[in-house]
Amino acid sequence: MSRPYRLQGGGLLYHITSRGDDRKKIFINETDYQKFLAYLQIAQEKFKFYMYAYCLMGNHYHLLFETTQANLSRIMQSLNTAYTVYYNVKRKRSGHLFQGRYKSILVDKDNYLLELTRYIHLNPVRAKIVDRPEKYRWSSYREYLKNNNEGLIDKAELFKYFKLSPVQYRKFVLDAIGKSTNPLADVYGGFILGKAAFIKDTLALLKEKVEGGDYAHKKTIEGVDPDSIMREVAAYYKQDLEVLRKAKKKPLLAKKIAVYLLKRLTALTNKEIGREFGIGYSGVSWVAQDVERLLREDKKIKDDLEAIILHLKV
């Protein structure tokens, strides 16, 4: 099954979630929470997006932000990679911290922005960690109750958009405690949250972006350049790029790693990846599974993979 596309552009609102591998904790102590928020602020300053809500929940997190450029993948790659490196170095470990790729949902701003901030802020209450959202330290709710506009959250933008005050927003959130309201139950196709017209327009735009199926269109959607991945792998293993592409019998480790990264970091289908390396659809799946096995068994290969990812210009 091909991976879902990530439609990117300026002025798009996304709800993002990412979980720890095997649902293990990604935040162990207070310093971890603080470090993640520091990396989030760095990403915001670098990539210029509007931050509307966040909640860090032990083994996963929720983010709600609006991009000003077509750079969703760059934002998330930067954030998750920076935090993973910090976490692994601090605990003298290696390997994945997060479970696969982050999940992104494209959101209808007019109809779901306000409701999603409330849903995110009530996560600790639904999980019975606290009985009131203001008692939880690691969400953006407290920022909404302040009269100033300091901090990560662009609440002035939201309050202006919906003509709300901090007092009105507090009542809006607290009124939903104990009620079974989940806006994410309305997600269409696993990646669009909006009314019928918004869904129709989004699907039409997506079709326009991917028609033709070549690399250029995929780059527009996913934001990770397949060519740069192949060049980086070839350089790391000191292989000629054309040799890496054409090796057939007992594929070189470098070729396996390139196939694995294209499958993991881009929206390319197995067929498109296979075309680049002269292997079939099922061959791409086999190679990816073999690399997963090697990563479990060989620490050096895990270190190689992390080094390649860190050197990619994302």
C-alpha positions as CSV (number, residue, x, y, z in Angstrom):
1,M,0.0,0.0,0.0
2,S,1.4,3.4,-0.9
3,R,1.8,6.0,1.8
4,P,-0.7,8.9,2.1
5,Y,0.3,12.1,0.4
6,R,1.0,15.2,2.4
7,L,-0.4,18.2,0.6
8,Q,1.8,21.2,1.4
9,G,1.5,24.9,0.8
10,G,1.3,28.3,2.6
11,G,-1.8,29.1,4.6
12,L,-2.6,25.4,5.3
13,L,-3.7,24.3,8.8
14,Y,-2.4,20.9,10.1
15,H,-3.2,18.7,13.1
16,I,0.0,16.7,13.8
17,T,0.4,13.7,16.1
18,S,3.5,11.5,16.7
19,R,3.8,8.6,19.1
20,G,6.7,6.8,20.7
21,D,7.9,3.6,19.1
22,D,5.7,0.7,20.5
23,R,3.8,3.4,22.4
24,K,6.8,3.9,24.8
25,K,7.3,7.2,26.6
26,I,9.1,9.9,24.7
27,F,9.0,12.3,27.7
28,I,10.5,10.9,30.8
29,N,11.2,13.9,33.0
30,E,10.7,17.7,33.1
31,T,13.8,18.4,31.1
32,D,12.5,16.3,28.2
33,Y,9.3,18.4,28.0
34,Q,11.2,21.6,28.2
35,K,13.7,20.5,25.5
36,F,11.0,19.5,23.1
37,L,9.3,22.9,23.5
38,A,12.6,24.6,23.0
39,Y,13.1,22.7,19.7
40,L,9.5,23.6,18.7
41,Q,10.3,27.3,19.3
42,I,13.5,27.0,17.2
43,A,11.4,25.4,14.4
44,Q,8.8,28.2,14.6
45,E,11.5,30.9,14.3
46,K,13.2,29.1,11.4
47,F,10.1,28.0,9.3
48,K,7.7,30.9,10.2
49,F,4.5,29.0,11.0
50,Y,1.6,30.1,13.2
51,M,1.3,27.9,16.3
52,Y,-2.2,27.5,17.7
53,A,-2.1,24.6,20.2
54,Y,0.1,21.9,21.6
55,C,-0.1,19.2,24.2
56,L,2.8,16.8,25.2
57,M,1.4,13.6,26.7
58,G,4.1,11.2,27.8
59,N,4.1,8.8,24.9
60,H,2.8,11.1,22.2
61,Y,2.2,14.8,21.3
62,H,-0.4,16.9,19.5
63,L,0.4,20.0,17.5
64,L,-1.9,22.4,15.6
65,F,-0.2,24.9,13.3
66,E,-0.7,26.9,10.1
67,T,2.2,27.1,7.6
68,T,3.2,30.2,5.7
69,Q,5.2,28.2,3.2
70,A,5.1,24.8,1.6
71,N,7.4,23.3,4.3
72,L,5.4,20.9,6.5
73,S,7.9,18.0,6.0
74,R,10.9,20.3,6.7
75,I,9.3,21.5,10.0
76,M,8.5,18.0,11.2
77,Q,11.8,16.4,10.0
78,S,13.7,19.2,11.8
79,L,11.7,18.9,15.1
80,N,11.6,15.1,15.4
81,T,15.2,14.6,14.4
82,A,16.5,17.2,16.8
83,Y,14.5,15.8,19.7
84,T,15.5,12.2,18.8
85,V,19.2,13.0,18.8
86,Y,18.8,14.8,22.2
87,Y,16.9,11.9,23.7
88,N,19.3,9.2,22.4
89,V,22.4,11.0,23.4
90,K,21.1,11.8,26.9
91,R,20.2,8.1,27.5
92,K,23.1,6.5,25.5
93,R,20.8,4.7,23.1
94,S,20.3,4.6,19.4
95,G,17.6,3.9,16.9
96,H,14.0,5.1,16.4
97,L,12.2,7.1,19.1
98,F,9.0,7.8,17.2
99,Q,6.7,5.1,15.7
100,G,7.0,5.5,12.0
101,R,6.1,8.8,10.4
102,Y,4.1,11.5,12.1
103,K,0.4,11.7,11.2
104,S,-0.8,14.9,9.6
105,I,-4.4,15.9,9.0
106,L,-5.2,18.9,6.8
107,V,-7.8,21.0,8.6
108,D,-10.7,23.3,7.5
109,K,-9.7,26.4,9.4
110,D,-13.1,28.1,9.4
111,N,-15.0,25.2,10.8
112,Y,-12.5,23.2,12.9
113,L,-9.6,25.4,14.2
114,L,-11.3,26.6,17.4
115,E,-12.8,23.1,18.2
116,L,-9.4,21.4,17.7
117,T,-7.6,23.7,20.1
118,R,-10.2,22.8,22.7
119,Y,-9.9,19.0,21.9
120,I,-6.1,19.2,22.3
121,H,-6.2,21.2,25.5
122,L,-8.6,18.7,27.1
123,N,-6.4,15.7,26.4
124,P,-5.0,15.6,30.0
125,V,-8.5,15.8,31.4
126,R,-9.8,13.0,29.2
127,A,-6.8,10.9,30.2
128,K,-7.7,11.6,33.9
129,I,-4.3,13.1,34.6
130,V,-5.9,16.3,35.9
131,D,-9.5,17.4,36.4
132,R,-9.0,20.9,34.9
133,P,-6.8,21.8,31.8
134,E,-5.1,24.7,33.6
135,K,-3.5,22.2,36.0
136,Y,-1.5,20.5,33.2
137,R,1.9,22.2,32.6
138,W,2.7,20.8,29.2
139,S,-0.1,22.1,27.0
140,S,-0.6,25.6,25.5
141,Y,-3.9,26.1,27.4
142,R,-2.4,28.4,30.1
143,E,-1.1,30.7,27.4
144,Y,-4.6,31.3,26.3
145,L,-5.6,32.5,29.7
146,K,-3.0,35.2,29.8
147,N,-3.6,38.8,28.6
148,N,-0.2,39.1,26.9
149,N,0.9,37.6,23.6
150,E,4.3,36.2,24.7
151,G,5.2,32.5,24.2
152,L,4.9,30.0,21.4
153,I,1.2,30.5,20.8
154,D,-0.2,32.9,18.2
155,K,-3.4,33.3,20.2
156,A,-3.9,36.9,19.1
157,E,-4.4,35.6,15.5
158,L,-7.0,33.1,16.8
159,F,-8.8,35.5,19.1
160,K,-9.0,38.1,16.3
161,Y,-10.2,35.4,13.8
162,F,-13.0,34.2,16.1
163,K,-13.6,37.5,18.0
164,L,-12.9,35.9,21.4
165,S,-11.3,37.1,24.6
166,P,-9.3,34.9,27.1
167,V,-12.4,34.7,29.4
168,Q,-14.7,33.6,26.5
169,Y,-12.1,31.0,25.4
170,R,-11.8,29.6,28.9
171,K,-15.6,29.2,29.1
172,F,-15.6,27.5,25.6
173,V,-13.1,24.9,26.8
174,L,-14.5,24.2,30.2
175,D,-18.0,23.8,28.8
176,A,-16.8,20.7,27.0
177,I,-15.5,18.8,30.0
178,G,-17.4,15.5,30.5
179,K,-18.9,15.7,27.0
180,S,-18.0,13.2,24.3
181,T,-16.9,15.7,21.5
182,N,-14.2,14.4,19.2
183,P,-13.8,16.5,16.0
184,L,-11.3,13.9,14.7
185,A,-14.1,11.4,14.3
186,D,-15.1,13.4,11.2
187,V,-11.7,13.0,9.4
188,Y,-12.2,12.0,5.7
189,G,-9.8,9.6,4.0
190,G,-7.5,9.6,7.0
191,F,-6.1,13.0,6.2
192,I,-8.7,15.7,5.7
193,L,-10.9,17.3,8.4
194,G,-13.5,19.7,7.0
195,K,-16.9,20.3,5.6
196,A,-18.0,18.9,2.2
197,A,-16.8,21.9,0.1
198,F,-13.4,21.9,1.8
199,I,-12.9,18.2,1.2
200,K,-13.9,18.6,-2.5
201,D,-11.5,21.5,-3.0
202,T,-8.7,19.7,-1.3
203,L,-9.1,16.5,-3.3
204,A,-9.2,18.5,-6.5
205,L,-6.0,20.3,-5.6
206,L,-4.3,17.0,-4.6
207,K,-5.3,15.5,-8.0
208,E,-3.8,18.5,-9.8
209,K,-0.5,18.2,-7.8
210,V,0.0,14.4,-8.4
211,E,-1.2,14.0,-11.9
212,G,1.6,12.6,-14.0
213,G,3.3,10.8,-11.0
214,D,6.8,12.0,-11.6
215,Y,9.4,13.1,-9.1
216,A,8.7,16.8,-9.4
217,H,5.1,16.4,-8.4
218,K,6.0,14.1,-5.5
219,K,8.5,16.7,-4.2
220,T,5.8,19.3,-4.2
221,I,3.6,17.1,-2.0
222,E,6.1,15.5,0.3
223,G,8.9,18.0,0.5
224,V,11.8,15.5,0.7
225,D,13.9,15.3,-2.4
226,P,14.4,11.7,-3.6
227,D,17.5,12.7,-5.6
228,S,19.2,14.1,-2.5
229,I,18.5,10.9,-0.6
230,M,20.2,8.8,-3.3
231,R,23.2,11.2,-3.5
232,E,23.7,11.2,0.2
233,V,23.6,7.4,0.5
234,A,26.0,7.0,-2.4
235,A,28.4,9.6,-0.8
236,Y,28.2,8.0,2.6
237,Y,29.0,4.5,1.3
238,K,31.5,5.9,-1.2
239,Q,29.6,4.3,-4.1
240,D,29.1,5.6,-7.6
241,L,25.5,6.6,-7.9
242,E,24.9,4.8,-11.2
243,V,26.5,1.6,-9.8
244,L,24.2,1.9,-6.8
245,R,21.2,2.2,-9.1
246,K,22.1,-0.8,-11.3
247,A,23.4,-3.4,-8.8
248,K,21.1,-6.4,-9.2
249,K,22.4,-9.6,-7.7
250,K,22.7,-9.5,-3.9
251,P,22.0,-5.7,-3.8
252,L,24.7,-3.6,-2.2
253,L,23.9,-2.5,1.3
254,A,24.0,1.1,0.0
255,K,21.3,0.3,-2.5
256,K,19.1,-1.4,0.2
257,I,19.5,1.7,2.4
258,A,18.6,4.0,-0.5
259,V,15.4,2.0,-1.2
260,Y,14.5,1.9,2.5
261,L,14.9,5.7,2.9
262,L,12.9,6.5,-0.3
263,K,10.1,4.3,1.0
264,R,10.3,5.9,4.5
265,L,10.9,9.5,3.7
266,T,9.1,10.2,0.5
267,A,5.6,9.7,-1.0
268,L,7.0,7.6,-3.9
269,T,5.2,4.3,-4.6
270,N,6.9,1.0,-4.7
271,K,6.6,1.0,-8.5
272,E,8.3,4.4,-8.8
273,I,11.1,3.4,-6.4
274,G,11.6,0.1,-8.2
275,R,11.9,1.9,-11.5
276,E,14.9,3.8,-10.3
277,F,16.7,0.7,-9.2
278,G,15.6,-1.9,-11.7
279,I,13.6,-4.0,-9.3
280,G,10.0,-4.9,-9.1
281,Y,7.2,-3.8,-6.8
282,S,7.5,-6.7,-4.5
283,G,11.3,-6.4,-4.6
284,V,11.0,-2.9,-3.0
285,S,8.9,-4.4,-0.1
286,W,11.4,-7.2,0.3
287,V,14.4,-4.9,0.5
288,A,12.6,-2.6,3.0
289,Q,11.8,-5.6,5.2
290,D,15.4,-6.8,5.0
291,V,16.7,-3.4,6.1
292,E,14.3,-3.4,9.1
293,R,15.8,-6.8,10.1
294,L,19.3,-5.5,9.7
295,L,18.5,-2.4,11.9
296,R,17.3,-4.7,14.6
297,E,20.4,-6.9,14.4
298,D,23.3,-4.6,13.6
299,K,24.0,-1.5,15.6
300,K,26.5,-0.2,13.0
301,I,23.8,-0.1,10.3
302,K,21.5,1.7,12.7
303,D,24.2,4.3,13.3
304,D,24.8,4.6,9.5
305,L,21.2,5.2,8.9
306,E,20.9,7.9,11.6
307,A,24.1,9.6,10.2
308,I,22.7,9.7,6.7
309,I,19.3,11.2,7.9
310,L,21.1,13.8,9.9
311,H,23.1,14.9,6.8
312,L,20.1,15.2,4.6
313,K,19.2,18.8,3.9
314,V,15.6,18.9,5.2
